[in-house]
């Protein structure tokens, strides 16, 4: 194992952990050079099993002979930076990392047609910006039988560090990509089912939804939900029946209910 002991976070190689923002890590001008940060042993294992390529690892010294050694074993040349807790405490959120951080290469962006090939149920996230909601939706989608996830360009990046963690690594198991316009769903033969509270919405258990062969389940942004323009072009609008005067669920909770009901 290529262990590198550090005494500060000033080294250039540590910039992805210590100084680069999520946007800088993504590097839209040069996507082939983009990185993301994966945290916790379990999530890193899932990422590596899915073929993600590690660039470096960072951990507290007490994890060198346990978690870090097991994770780094197949990657002898990958540097494993390590320091005492006092040094790593300068990293925002390090206390949440549960041992090991890993910088990885961003995978190449895939086309919508490729991601949706053979899929019968896909989730579409439109403007979902919270990383924890994004991660929770991916976890529910993987657990409840969704075949793929599409996201508008206004969404949180699924490879955001917190989204990866909350998803428990399912962002690496479930096919996903960015969607540029809703016409792509129509071109692929999907019936679109928007989740919204409108005059034309039907209960999510309505028989009219059960016979749809290929379905795209569309979830809107946390604050305002789906726009009127999106709702007008959707084939169906569904709602989750509420009780006790509650008007709606958090988007991640609503997604889980919808996936269970419609898959």
ZIHU-V659400 format. One record per residue. SS is DSSP state (a for helix, b for strand, c for the rest). OMEGA is omega in whole degrees, -180 to 180 (NA if undefined). D_CENTER is the distance of its C-alpha to the mean C-alpha in Angstrom with 1 decimal. Layout:
SS|OMEGA|D_CENTER / SS|OMEGA|D_CENTER
This chain:
c|-176|29.8 / b|-176|29.8 / b|177|30.0 / b|-180|30.4 / b|-179|31.7 / c|178|31.1 / c|176|32.9 / c|-179|30.8 / c|-175|27.6 / c|-177|29.5 / c|-179|29.1 / a|-178|27.5 / a|-179|25.3 / a|-180|23.7 / a|179|22.7 / a|-180|18.9 / a|-167|19.0 / a|-169|21.7 / c|-176|22.0 / c|175|19.3 / c|177|17.0 / a|180|13.4 / a|179|15.0 / a|177|17.6 / a|-178|15.4 / a|172|13.7 / c|-176|17.4 / a|179|17.5 / a|180|21.2 / a|-174|20.9 / a|179|17.6 / a|180|19.2 / a|-177|19.5 / c|179|16.0 / b|166|14.5 / b|-178|11.6 / b|179|12.4 / b|-179|11.5 / b|180|13.4 / c|-175|15.3 / a|-176|17.2 / a|-178|15.4 / a|178|11.9 / a|178|13.9 / a|180|15.9 / a|180|13.2 / a|180|12.0 / a|179|15.7 / a|179|16.5 / c|176|14.1 / c|177|16.1 / c|-173|14.3 / c|-180|17.2 / b|176|18.0 / b|178|20.0 / b|175|21.1 / b|179|20.7 / b|-179|21.9 / b|173|23.2 / b|-173|26.1 / a|-177|29.3 / a|179|29.5 / a|-176|26.5 / a|-175|28.0 / a|179|29.9 / a|-176|27.4 / a|-175|23.6 / a|-178|23.8 / a|-180|26.6 / a|-179|24.9 / a|-174|21.7 / a|-174|23.7 / c|-179|26.4 / c|-173|25.5 / c|-171|25.0 / c|-176|28.4 / c|-177|28.2 / c|-179|24.9 / b|176|26.0 / b|-179|25.2 / b|-178|26.1 / b|-179|27.4 / b|176|29.2 / c|-177|30.6 / a|-177|28.7 / a|178|30.6 / a|-176|29.2 / a|179|25.6 / c|178|26.0 / c|179|25.9 / c|177|22.2 / c|176|20.3 / c|-178|18.3 / a|-180|19.8 / a|-180|21.2 / a|-169|17.7 / c|179|17.0 / c|168|19.3 / c|-170|21.0 / b|169|19.3 / b|180|17.1 / b|173|16.4 / b|-177|16.1 / b|175|14.8 / b|174|15.4 / c|177|12.7 / c|178|13.1 / c|180|15.1 / c|-178|13.7 / c|178|14.7 / c|180|16.8 / a|-180|16.2 / a|179|19.2 / a|-178|18.1 / a|-175|14.8 / a|-179|16.7 / c|179|19.8 / c|-177|21.1 / c|176|18.5 / c|179|20.1 / b|177|17.4 / b|174|14.3 / b|178|12.2 / b|178|12.3 / b|-177|10.7 / c|177|13.4 / c|177|13.3 / c|-168|10.8 / c|-177|10.9 / c|-175|10.4 / a|-180|7.7 / a|175|8.9 / a|-180|9.0 / a|180|5.5 / a|-179|4.8 / a|178|8.2 / a|178|7.9 / a|-179|5.8 / a|178|8.5 / a|-179|11.1 / a|-180|10.6 / a|-176|11.0 / a|-171|13.9 / c|167|15.6 / c|174|16.0 / c|-174|13.8 / c|-178|14.3 / b|178|11.6 / b|174|9.2 / b|-179|10.5 / b|170|9.8 / b|-176|12.8 / c|179|13.3 / c|-178|13.6 / c|169|10.0 / c|177|8.0 / c|178|6.5 / c|178|2.8 / c|168|5.5 / c|-174|7.0 / a|-178|9.0 / a|178|8.7 / a|178|5.1 / a|-176|5.5 / a|-178|8.7 / a|179|8.4 / c|-175|6.4 / c|176|9.5 / c|-178|8.3 / a|174|7.5 / a|178|4.7 / a|-177|8.2 / c|-174|10.2 / c|178|9.2 / b|178|10.4 / b|174|8.6 / b|179|10.1 / b|180|11.5 / b|-176|14.5 / c|179|17.6 / c|-175|19.7 / c|177|20.3 / a|179|23.1 / a|178|20.8 / a|179|20.3 / a|-180|24.0 / a|-179|24.8 / c|175|23.0 / c|179|24.8 / c|165|22.2 / b|-176|23.6 / b|180|21.5 / b|180|21.3 / b|173|20.3 / b|-177|19.8 / c|176|22.3 / c|179|25.6 / c|180|28.2 / c|-177|31.8 / c|-178|30.8 / c|177|28.0 / b|176|28.9 / b|-173|27.9 / c|176|24.8 / c|-177|27.2 / c|-179|29.5 / a|-178|31.1 / a|-179|30.4 / a|-172|26.7 / a|-177|27.3 / c|-177|29.1 / c|-176|26.4 / c|179|25.8 / c|-172|22.6 / b|171|20.5 / b|-178|17.6 / b|-169|16.6 / b|-177|15.9 / b|-175|14.5 / c|-177|15.6 / b|-172|15.1 / c|-175|15.7 / c|-172|19.3 / c|-178|21.0 / b|-178|19.1 / c|180|19.7 / c|178|22.5 / a|-179|25.9 / a|177|25.6 / a|-179|22.5 / a|-179|24.2 / a|-177|27.4 / a|178|26.0 / c|-179|24.2 / c|-178|26.3 / b|172|25.8 / b|-177|24.8 / b|177|24.1 / b|173|24.2 / c|-179|23.8 / c|-177|27.3 / c|176|27.7 / c|176|30.5 / c|176|32.3 / c|177|31.6 / c|-175|27.8 / c|-177|26.5 / c|175|22.8 / c|167|19.9 / c|-172|16.8 / a|180|14.2 / a|177|12.1 / a|178|15.5 / a|179|16.7 / a|-179|13.9 / a|178|14.8 / a|-178|18.4 / a|-180|18.1 / a|-179|16.4 / a|-176|19.2 / a|-170|21.8 / a|179|21.1 / c|NA|20.0
